[in-house]
């Protein structure tokens, strides 16, 4: 599956637009990670536990978006974006979305 944040695929011709596709997850914060992050934020430095959680979440939503695109018969996703939002005090929504297309080599 080709995935790009661009609106086109250089070297390819989009032959059909199949619609918007999403991958979504809602995560709660781990109390242990929150305590460690709180201490680290006072001392400074990367919040490695939080970074890993975000990387894992982004990978999961990409996989879900690709599954939806494949179910529509797509072989590429253009204009892919990530979006995050807070849901209450302990939940975060992570979403990957884009436009599923069929494309062929130009």
Secondary structure, 3 states (H helix, E strand, C coil): CEECCCCCCCCEEEEEEEEEEEEEEEEECCHHHHHHHHHHHHHCCCCHHHHHHHHHHHHHHHHHHHHHHHHCCCCEEEEEEEEEEEECCCEEEEEEEEEEEEEEEC
